[in-house]
Amino acid sequence: MKYAVGKWLHNNPDEPVLIISELDDEQWETRKVEIWANGKKGFADALHEVGGTALGLEPWPDFNEINTDPQFKVELISKDDFERHWDERLSLEGA
């Protein structure tokens, strides 16, 4: 497993600005937390979709490829950092 945070630089209030994902060896999302600019949050795993968040329908591309797009900034985070966000999902709006 690897853990990533993606910052999405945009002004669309209907889309998240942070995407925090647990990825398997083929870069498929197994768990995800999303955060919108207005503070709205959502999460998803194989059994749950909360707050408008769902697991991706395709694996994540290579991070270098993602980072060539100026509206995205993706970096690896530690498992502990991901787990902190995941544990906080229970306090998310709509959870």
MOPAC internal coordinates of N, CA, C and O (Angstrom, degrees):
PM7 1SCF
backbone

  N    0.0000 0     0.00 0     0.00 0    0    0    0
  C    1.4548 1     0.00 0     0.00 0    1    0    0
  C    1.5210 1   109.56 1     0.00 0    2    1    0
  O    1.2310 1   121.90 1   -31.43 1    3    2    1
  N    1.3395 1   113.98 1   148.57 1    3    2    1
  C    1.4533 1   119.78 1   169.59 1    5    3    2
  C    1.5119 1   107.41 1  -134.38 1    6    5    3
  O    1.2310 1   121.24 1   -16.97 1    7    6    5
  N    1.3080 1   115.24 1   163.03 1    7    6    5
  C    1.4589 1   121.65 1  -172.29 1    9    7    6
  C    1.5128 1   108.08 1  -130.62 1   10    9    7
  O    1.2310 1   120.62 1   -45.17 1   11   10    9
  N    1.3363 1   116.42 1   134.83 1   11   10    9
  C    1.4526 1   120.50 1  -174.66 1   13   11   10
  C    1.5098 1   111.04 1  -139.28 1   14   13   11
  O    1.2310 1   121.72 1   -28.27 1   15   14   13
  N    1.3230 1   114.32 1   151.73 1   15   14   13
  C    1.4551 1   121.01 1   169.60 1   17   15   14
  C    1.5207 1   106.74 1  -121.54 1   18   17   15
  O    1.2310 1   121.81 1   -49.84 1   19   18   17
  N    1.3223 1   114.13 1   130.16 1   19   18   17
  C    1.4527 1   120.99 1   176.62 1   21   19   18
  C    1.5153 1   109.77 1  -113.42 1   22   21   19
  O    1.2310 1   120.80 1   -55.14 1   23   22   21
  N    1.3259 1   116.08 1   124.86 1   23   22   21
  C    1.4603 1   121.58 1   174.51 1   25   23   22
  C    1.5162 1   107.02 1   -98.00 1   26   25   23
  O    1.2310 1   121.09 1   -53.09 1   27   26   25
  N    1.3360 1   115.52 1   126.91 1   27   26   25
  C    1.4589 1   121.86 1  -178.51 1   29   27   26
  C    1.5190 1   106.91 1  -112.18 1   30   29   27
  O    1.2310 1   120.77 1   -68.00 1   31   30   29
  N    1.3245 1   116.14 1   112.00 1   31   30   29
  C    1.4617 1   122.57 1  -175.80 1   33   31   30
  C    1.5234 1   109.34 1   -91.10 1   34   33   31
  O    1.2310 1   120.84 1   -74.91 1   35   34   33
  N    1.3224 1   116.00 1   105.09 1   35   34   33
  C    1.4637 1   121.83 1  -178.61 1   37   35   34
  C    1.5212 1   109.13 1  -160.13 1   38   37   35
  O    1.2310 1   120.70 1    -4.96 1   39   38   37
  N    1.3267 1   116.26 1   175.04 1   39   38   37
  C    1.4710 1   121.65 1   179.90 1   41   39   38
  C    1.5224 1   112.58 1  -118.73 1   42   41   39
  O    1.2310 1   119.72 1  -162.01 1   43   42   41
  N    1.3146 1   118.13 1    17.99 1   43   42   41
  C    1.4629 1   122.16 1  -179.02 1   45   43   42
  C    1.5340 1   109.30 1   -87.01 1   46   45   43
  O    1.2310 1   119.78 1   -69.22 1   47   46   45
  N    1.3322 1   118.03 1   110.78 1   47   46   45
  C    1.4656 1   119.59 1  -177.64 1   49   47   46
  C    1.5305 1   114.03 1   -66.77 1   50   49   47
  O    1.2310 1   119.89 1   168.21 1   51   50   49
  N    1.3323 1   117.82 1   -11.79 1   51   50   49
  C    1.4595 1   121.27 1  -179.27 1   53   51   50
  C    1.5277 1   113.49 1   -88.66 1   54   53   51
  O    1.2310 1   120.15 1   178.65 1   55   54   53
  N    1.3332 1   117.31 1    -1.35 1   55   54   53
  C    1.4650 1   121.53 1  -177.94 1   57   55   54
  C    1.5243 1   110.35 1  -122.51 1   58   57   55
  O    1.2310 1   119.97 1   -31.23 1   59   58   57
  N    1.3364 1   117.67 1   148.77 1   59   58   57
  C    1.4689 1   120.12 1   179.71 1   61   59   58
  C    1.5267 1   111.52 1   -70.61 1   62   61   59
  O    1.2310 1   121.25 1   -22.72 1   63   62   61
  N    1.3277 1   115.22 1   157.28 1   63   62   61
  C    1.4623 1   120.96 1   175.32 1   65   63   62
  C    1.5357 1   111.56 1  -104.97 1   66   65   63
  O    1.2310 1   120.38 1   161.42 1   67   66   65
  N    1.3270 1   116.88 1   -18.58 1   67   66   65
  C    1.4625 1   121.89 1   174.99 1   69   67   66
  C    1.5205 1   109.64 1  -128.34 1   70   69   67
  O    1.2310 1   120.81 1   -46.53 1   71   70   69
  N    1.3209 1   116.05 1   133.47 1   71   70   69
  C    1.4586 1   122.80 1   177.06 1   73   71   70
  C    1.5271 1   106.13 1  -126.19 1   74   73   71
  O    1.2310 1   120.79 1   -63.90 1   75   74   73
  N    1.3109 1   116.09 1   116.10 1   75   74   73
  C    1.4659 1   121.95 1  -175.12 1   77   75   74
  C    1.5237 1   106.45 1  -115.49 1   78   77   75
  O    1.2310 1   120.57 1   -66.23 1   79   78   77
  N    1.3460 1   116.51 1   113.77 1   79   78   77
  C    1.4678 1   119.72 1  -170.09 1   81   79   78
  C    1.5159 1   113.22 1  -129.11 1   82   81   79
  O    1.2310 1   122.20 1   -33.84 1   83   82   81
  N    1.3369 1   113.40 1   146.16 1   83   82   81
  C    1.4552 1   122.43 1   166.65 1   85   83   82
  C    1.5236 1   105.68 1   -96.91 1   86   85   83
  O    1.2310 1   120.43 1   -52.19 1   87   86   85
  N    1.3382 1   116.78 1   127.81 1   87   86   85
  C    1.4602 1   121.70 1  -175.71 1   89   87   86
  C    1.5207 1   110.32 1  -120.04 1   90   89   87
  O    1.2310 1   120.83 1   -40.48 1   91   90   89
  N    1.3368 1   116.03 1   139.52 1   91   90   89
  C    1.4619 1   118.92 1   176.52 1   93   91   90
  C    1.5340 1   109.44 1   -80.27 1   94   93   91
  O    1.2310 1   120.16 1     6.20 1   95   94   93
  N    1.3263 1   117.29 1  -173.80 1   95   94   93
  C    1.4692 1   120.98 1  -175.59 1   97   95   94
  C    1.5204 1   113.71 1   -64.82 1   98   97   95
  O    1.2310 1   120.20 1   160.45 1   99   98   97
  N    1.3345 1   117.23 1   -19.55 1   99   98   97
  C    1.4621 1   120.70 1   178.00 1  101   99   98
  C    1.5312 1   111.55 1  -102.65 1  102  101   99
  O    1.2310 1   120.95 1  -169.66 1  103  102  101
  N    1.3353 1   115.79 1    10.34 1  103  102  101
  C    1.4635 1   124.64 1   176.63 1  105  103  102
  C    1.5271 1   114.18 1    71.94 1  106  105  103
  O    1.2310 1   120.28 1  -157.20 1  107  106  105
  N    1.3382 1   117.07 1    22.80 1  107  106  105
  C    1.4609 1   121.50 1   170.26 1  109  107  106
  C    1.5277 1   107.91 1   -80.12 1  110  109  107
  O    1.2310 1   120.33 1   -40.40 1  111  110  109
  N    1.3149 1   116.97 1   139.60 1  111  110  109
  C    1.4580 1   120.91 1   175.96 1  113  111  110
  C    1.5264 1   110.03 1   -70.94 1  114  113  111
  O    1.2310 1   120.98 1   -45.29 1  115  114  113
  N    1.3213 1   115.74 1   134.71 1  115  114  113
  C    1.4609 1   120.72 1   174.03 1  117  115  114
  C    1.5274 1   110.98 1  -111.71 1  118  117  115
  O    1.2310 1   120.58 1   151.66 1  119  118  117
  N    1.3241 1   116.50 1   -28.34 1  119  118  117
  C    1.4631 1   122.73 1   173.09 1  121  119  118
  C    1.5257 1   107.47 1  -147.93 1  122  121  119
  O    1.2310 1   121.06 1   -30.86 1  123  122  121
  N    1.3395 1   115.57 1   149.14 1  123  122  121
  C    1.4633 1   119.00 1  -177.21 1  125  123  122
  C    1.5171 1   110.36 1  -152.49 1  126  125  123
  O    1.2310 1   121.38 1   -37.54 1  127  126  125
  N    1.3378 1   114.97 1   142.46 1  127  126  125
  C    1.4619 1   123.16 1   171.40 1  129  127  126
  C    1.5234 1   106.79 1  -123.27 1  130  129  127
  O    1.2310 1   120.22 1   -46.03 1  131  130  129
  N    1.3323 1   117.18 1   133.97 1  131  130  129
  C    1.4623 1   121.76 1   176.65 1  133  131  130
  C    1.5233 1   109.42 1  -120.43 1  134  133  131
  O    1.2310 1   121.33 1   -35.16 1  135  134  133
  N    1.3364 1   115.07 1   144.84 1  135  134  133
  C    1.4574 1   121.27 1   179.32 1  137  135  134
  C    1.5254 1   108.13 1  -131.33 1  138  137  135
  O    1.2310 1   120.98 1   -50.06 1  139  138  137
  N    1.3343 1   115.72 1   129.94 1  139  138  137
  C    1.4562 1   122.62 1   179.05 1  141  139  138
  C    1.5294 1   109.79 1   -93.90 1  142  141  139
  O    1.2310 1   120.42 1   -18.19 1  143  142  141
  N    1.3241 1   116.80 1   161.81 1  143  142  141
  C    1.4691 1   122.07 1  -178.98 1  145  143  142
  C    1.5257 1   111.92 1   -60.13 1  146  145  143
  O    1.2310 1   119.91 1   148.31 1  147  146  145
  N    1.3256 1   117.78 1   -31.69 1  147  146  145
  C    1.4664 1   121.15 1  -178.40 1  149  147  146
  C    1.5283 1   113.00 1   -83.86 1  150  149  147
  O    1.2310 1   120.41 1  -175.97 1  151  150  149
  N    1.3387 1   116.82 1     4.03 1  151  150  149
  C    1.4596 1   120.77 1   179.00 1  153  151  150
  C    1.5176 1   114.53 1    97.43 1  154  153  151
  O    1.2310 1   120.00 1   168.83 1  155  154  153
  N    1.3326 1   117.61 1   -11.17 1  155  154  153
  C    1.4634 1   120.64 1   176.71 1  157  155  154
  C    1.5239 1   108.89 1   -60.09 1  158  157  155
  O    1.2310 1   120.83 1   -36.11 1  159  158  157
  N    1.3301 1   116.02 1   143.89 1  159  158  157
  C    1.4604 1   121.28 1  -179.94 1  161  159  158
  C    1.5163 1   109.87 1  -135.41 1  162  161  159
  O    1.2310 1   121.29 1   -24.73 1  163  162  161
  N    1.3159 1   115.13 1   155.27 1  163  162  161
  C    1.4501 1   121.51 1   175.60 1  165  163  162
  C    1.5147 1   109.67 1  -149.54 1  166  165  163
  O    1.2310 1   120.58 1   -13.10 1  167  166  165
  N    1.3363 1   116.51 1   166.90 1  167  166  165
  C    1.4635 1   119.95 1   177.25 1  169  167  166
  C    1.5165 1   110.13 1  -150.64 1  170  169  167
  O    1.2310 1   121.75 1   -18.93 1  171  170  169
  N    1.3350 1   114.26 1   161.07 1  171  170  169
  C    1.4624 1   120.11 1   178.10 1  173  171  170
  C    1.5232 1   109.44 1  -150.38 1  174  173  171
  O    1.2310 1   121.83 1   -30.53 1  175  174  173
  N    1.3326 1   114.10 1   149.47 1  175  174  173
  C    1.4581 1   123.00 1   166.98 1  177  175  174
  C    1.5247 1   105.97 1  -145.67 1  178  177  175
  O    1.2310 1   120.00 1    12.40 1  179  178  177
  N    1.3108 1   117.60 1  -167.60 1  179  178  177
  C    1.4667 1   120.48 1  -176.51 1  181  179  178
  C    1.5252 1   112.81 1   -62.20 1  182  181  179
  O    1.2310 1   119.89 1   157.04 1  183  182  181
  N    1.3390 1   117.81 1   -22.96 1  183  182  181
  C    1.4583 1   121.08 1  -175.85 1  185  183  182
  C    1.5245 1   114.82 1  -111.74 1  186  185  183
  O    1.2310 1   119.70 1   166.76 1  187  186  185
  N    1.3403 1   118.17 1   -13.24 1  187  186  185
  C    1.4561 1   120.78 1  -172.44 1  189  187  186
  C    1.5217 1   111.76 1  -134.23 1  190  189  187
  O    1.2310 1   121.17 1   -35.61 1  191  190  189
  N    1.3310 1   115.37 1   144.39 1  191  190  189
  C    1.4623 1   123.31 1   169.88 1  193  191  190
  C    1.5180 1   106.12 1  -136.26 1  194  193  191
  O    1.2310 1   120.49 1   -67.15 1  195  194  193
  N    1.3361 1   116.67 1   112.85 1  195  194  193
  C    1.4569 1   121.60 1  -174.28 1  197  195  194
  C    1.5259 1   109.24 1  -125.89 1  198  197  195
  O    1.2310 1   120.61 1   -43.06 1  199  198  197
  N    1.3170 1   116.44 1   136.94 1  199  198  197
  C    1.4573 1   121.57 1   173.76 1  201  199  198
  C    1.5117 1   114.79 1    70.96 1  202  201  199
  O    1.2310 1   120.21 1  -155.56 1  203  202  201
  N    1.3215 1   117.21 1    24.44 1  203  202  201
  C    1.4600 1   120.30 1   178.98 1  205  203  202
  C    1.5179 1   114.40 1    87.08 1  206  205  203
  O    1.2310 1   120.09 1  -174.40 1  207  206  205
  N    1.3214 1   117.43 1     5.60 1  207  206  205
  C    1.4630 1   121.87 1  -179.34 1  209  207  206
  C    1.5238 1   109.93 1   -96.47 1  210  209  207
  O    1.2310 1   120.93 1   -41.84 1  211  210  209
  N    1.3313 1   115.83 1   138.16 1  211  210  209
  C    1.4661 1   122.54 1   176.15 1  213  211  210
  C    1.5240 1   108.12 1  -139.97 1  214  213  211
  O    1.2310 1   120.61 1   -24.15 1  215  214  213
  N    1.3235 1   116.43 1   155.85 1  215  214  213
  C    1.4573 1   119.73 1   174.70 1  217  215  214
  C    1.5203 1   109.82 1   -67.39 1  218  217  215
  O    1.2310 1   120.74 1   -29.37 1  219  218  217
  N    1.3246 1   116.19 1   150.63 1  219  218  217
  C    1.4596 1   121.29 1  -178.77 1  221  219  218
  C    1.5148 1   112.72 1   -63.07 1  222  221  219
  O    1.2310 1   120.93 1   -27.94 1  223  222  221
  N    1.3217 1   115.84 1   152.06 1  223  222  221
  C    1.4622 1   122.06 1   178.91 1  225  223  222
  C    1.5209 1   111.95 1   -88.64 1  226  225  223
  O    1.2310 1   120.63 1   173.46 1  227  226  225
  N    1.3347 1   116.40 1    -6.54 1  227  226  225
  C    1.4629 1   122.88 1   177.74 1  229  227  226
  C    1.5201 1   107.76 1  -139.92 1  230  229  227
  O    1.2310 1   120.17 1   -22.90 1  231  230  229
  N    1.3370 1   117.27 1   157.10 1  231  230  229
  C    1.4636 1   118.33 1   175.00 1  233  231  230
  C    1.5253 1   110.99 1   -67.83 1  234  233  231
  O    1.2310 1   120.81 1   -24.20 1  235  234  233
  N    1.3337 1   116.05 1   155.80 1  235  234  233
  C    1.4619 1   120.60 1   176.25 1  237  235  234
  C    1.5229 1   108.77 1   -64.24 1  238  237  235
  O    1.2310 1   120.08 1   -41.32 1  239  238  237
  N    1.3319 1   117.45 1   138.68 1  239  238  237
  C    1.4695 1   119.64 1   171.28 1  241  239  238
  C    1.5312 1   109.83 1   -66.95 1  242  241  239
  O    1.2310 1   120.89 1    -8.01 1  243  242  241
  N    1.3184 1   115.90 1   171.99 1  243  242  241
  C    1.4588 1   121.64 1   174.12 1  245  243  242
  C    1.5332 1   109.03 1   -55.75 1  246  245  243
  O    1.2310 1   120.26 1   -41.67 1  247  246  245
  N    1.3217 1   117.11 1   138.33 1  247  246  245
  C    1.4655 1   120.77 1  -176.87 1  249  247  246
  C    1.5231 1   111.63 1   -59.44 1  250  249  247
  O    1.2310 1   119.89 1   142.19 1  251  250  249
  N    1.3307 1   117.82 1   -37.81 1  251  250  249
  C    1.4701 1   119.82 1   178.28 1  253  251  250
  C    1.5227 1   111.17 1   -60.99 1  254  253  251
  O    1.2310 1   120.72 1   141.68 1  255  254  253
  N    1.3212 1   116.23 1   -38.32 1  255  254  253
  C    1.4687 1   120.66 1   177.52 1  257  255  254
  C    1.5300 1   110.69 1   -65.27 1  258  257  255
  O    1.2310 1   120.44 1   135.21 1  259  258  257
  N    1.3208 1   116.77 1   -44.79 1  259  258  257
  C    1.4648 1   120.55 1   178.91 1  261  259  258
  C    1.5285 1   109.89 1   -60.18 1  262  261  259
  O    1.2310 1   120.66 1   136.28 1  263  262  261
  N    1.3247 1   116.35 1   -43.72 1  263  262  261
  C    1.4584 1   121.10 1  -175.12 1  265  263  262
  C    1.5218 1   113.97 1   -71.66 1  266  265  263
  O    1.2310 1   119.76 1   173.24 1  267  266  265
  N    1.3390 1   118.06 1    -6.76 1  267  266  265
  C    1.4682 1   119.08 1   174.09 1  269  267  266
  C    1.5220 1   111.04 1   -75.43 1  270  269  267
  O    1.2310 1   120.22 1   162.09 1  271  270  269
  N    1.3277 1   117.18 1   -17.91 1  271  270  269
  C    1.4681 1   121.88 1   176.97 1  273  271  270
  C    1.5316 1   107.70 1   -87.13 1  274  273  271
  O    1.2310 1   119.78 1   -60.00 1  275  274  273
  N    1.3389 1   118.03 1   120.00 1  275  274  273
  C    1.4674 1   119.74 1  -175.02 1  277  275  274
  C    1.5252 1   115.25 1   -64.03 1  278  277  275
  O    1.2310 1   119.67 1   166.23 1  279  278  277
  N    1.3313 1   118.24 1   -13.77 1  279  278  277
  C    1.4652 1   118.34 1   178.89 1  281  279  278
  C    1.5272 1   112.79 1   -86.62 1  282  281  279
  O    1.2310 1   120.33 1   177.73 1  283  282  281
  N    1.3434 1   116.98 1    -2.27 1  283  282  281
  C    1.4662 1   120.86 1  -179.86 1  285  283  282
  C    1.5166 1   111.63 1  -125.10 1  286  285  283
  O    1.2310 1   121.06 1   -35.16 1  287  286  285
  N    1.3290 1   115.58 1   144.84 1  287  286  285
  C    1.4589 1   122.94 1   172.73 1  289  287  286
  C    1.5183 1   106.14 1  -139.01 1  290  289  287
  O    1.2310 1   120.27 1   -68.09 1  291  290  289
  N    1.3324 1   117.08 1   111.91 1  291  290  289
  C    1.4599 1   122.42 1  -178.30 1  293  291  290
  C    1.5217 1   109.18 1  -115.63 1  294  293  291
  O    1.2310 1   121.19 1   -41.70 1  295  294  293
  N    1.3356 1   115.32 1   138.30 1  295  294  293
  C    1.4550 1   119.78 1   175.42 1  297  295  294
  C    1.5224 1   109.51 1  -146.72 1  298  297  295
  O    1.2310 1   121.33 1   -24.35 1  299  298  297
  N    1.3206 1   115.06 1   155.65 1  299  298  297
  C    1.4577 1   120.60 1   175.90 1  301  299  298
  C    1.5157 1   109.73 1   -74.13 1  302  301  299
  O    1.2310 1   121.12 1   -33.87 1  303  302  301
  N    1.3143 1   115.46 1   146.13 1  303  302  301
  C    1.4634 1   122.05 1   172.40 1  305  303  302
  C    1.5217 1   107.23 1  -126.84 1  306  305  303
  O    1.2310 1   120.81 1   -11.34 1  307  306  305
  N    1.3070 1   116.07 1   168.66 1  307  306  305
  C    1.4634 1   119.80 1   179.57 1  309  307  306
  C    1.5291 1   110.53 1   -77.02 1  310  309  307
  O    1.2310 1   121.39 1   -19.60 1  311  310  309
  N    1.3187 1   114.94 1   160.40 1  311  310  309
  C    1.4597 1   120.06 1   174.37 1  313  311  310
  C    1.5293 1   109.56 1   -59.63 1  314  313  311
  O    1.2310 1   120.26 1   139.76 1  315  314  313
  N    1.3331 1   117.10 1   -40.24 1  315  314  313
  C    1.4674 1   120.50 1   179.20 1  317  315  314
  C    1.5248 1   111.45 1   -60.50 1  318  317  315
  O    1.2310 1   120.11 1   138.23 1  319  318  317
  N    1.3299 1   117.40 1   -41.77 1  319  318  317
  C    1.4667 1   120.19 1   178.16 1  321  319  318
  C    1.5268 1   110.67 1   -63.06 1  322  321  319
  O    1.2310 1   120.72 1   135.82 1  323  322  321
  N    1.3419 1   116.23 1   -44.18 1  323  322  321
  C    1.4616 1   118.88 1   178.13 1  325  323  322
  C    1.5267 1   110.40 1   -61.52 1  326  325  323
  O    1.2310 1   120.36 1   133.02 1  327  326  325
  N    1.3217 1   116.92 1   -46.98 1  327  326  325
  C    1.4654 1   120.54 1  -177.25 1  329  327  326
  C    1.5250 1   111.34 1   -61.19 1  330  329  327
  O    1.2310 1   119.94 1   145.91 1  331  330  329
  N    1.3262 1   117.72 1   -34.09 1  331  330  329
  C    1.4713 1   120.68 1   176.72 1  333  331  330
  C    1.5289 1   109.82 1   -62.06 1  334  333  331
  O    1.2310 1   120.42 1   133.45 1  335  334  333
  N    1.3355 1   116.81 1   -46.55 1  335  334  333
  C    1.4708 1   120.02 1   177.27 1  337  335  334
  C    1.5297 1   110.52 1   -63.78 1  338  337  335
  O    1.2310 1   120.57 1   138.37 1  339  338  337
  N    1.3213 1   116.51 1   -41.63 1  339  338  337
  C    1.4688 1   120.53 1  -178.93 1  341  339  338
  C    1.5271 1   111.24 1   -63.85 1  342  341  339
  O    1.2310 1   120.75 1   136.99 1  343  342  341
  N    1.3292 1   116.17 1   -43.01 1  343  342  341
  C    1.4647 1   119.54 1   178.97 1  345  343  342
  C    1.5214 1   111.43 1   -63.62 1  346  345  343
  O    1.2310 1   120.32 1   146.39 1  347  346  345
  N    1.3311 1   116.99 1   -33.61 1  347  346  345
  C    1.4539 1   121.17 1   179.94 1  349  347  346
  C    1.5261 1   112.56 1   -71.92 1  350  349  347
  O    1.2310 1   119.92 1   168.28 1  351  350  349
  N    1.3229 1   117.76 1   -11.72 1  351  350  349
  C    1.4703 1   120.69 1  -177.79 1  353  351  350
  C    1.5232 1   111.88 1   -60.36 1  354  353  351
  O    1.2310 1   120.20 1   152.84 1  355  354  353
  N    1.3314 1   117.23 1   -27.16 1  355  354  353
  C    1.4577 1   120.20 1  -178.54 1  357  355  354
  C    1.5134 1   112.48 1   -65.06 1  358  357  355
  O    1.2310 1   120.20 1   159.46 1  359  358  357
  N    1.3299 1   117.21 1   -20.54 1  359  358  357
  C    1.4587 1   120.97 1   177.77 1  361  359  358
  C    1.5246 1   111.68 1   -96.56 1  362  361  359
  O    1.2310 1   120.35 1  -174.54 1  363  362  361
  N    1.3345 1   116.94 1     5.46 1  363  362  361
  C    1.4543 1   120.02 1  -177.35 1  365  363  362
  C    1.5154 1   111.39 1   -70.56 1  366  365  363
  O    1.2310 1   121.42 1   -31.26 1  367  366  365
  N    1.3011 1   114.88 1   148.74 1  367  366  365
  C    1.4641 1   121.20 1   175.67 1  369  367  366
  C    1.5207 1   109.13 1   -57.67 1  370  369  367
  O    1.2310 1   120.09 1   -50.75 1  371  370  369
  N    1.2974 1   117.44 1   129.25 1  371  370  369
  C    1.4512 1   122.14 1   178.34 1  373  371  370
  C    1.5206 1   113.76 1    87.78 1  374  373  371
  O    1.2310 1   119.63 1   175.39 1  375  374  373
  N    1.3166 1   118.32 1    -4.61 1  375  374  373
  C    1.4679 1   120.11 1  -178.08 1  377  375  374
  C    1.5187 1   110.49 1   -82.08 1  378  377  375
  O    1.2310 1   120.10 1   180.00 1  379  378  377

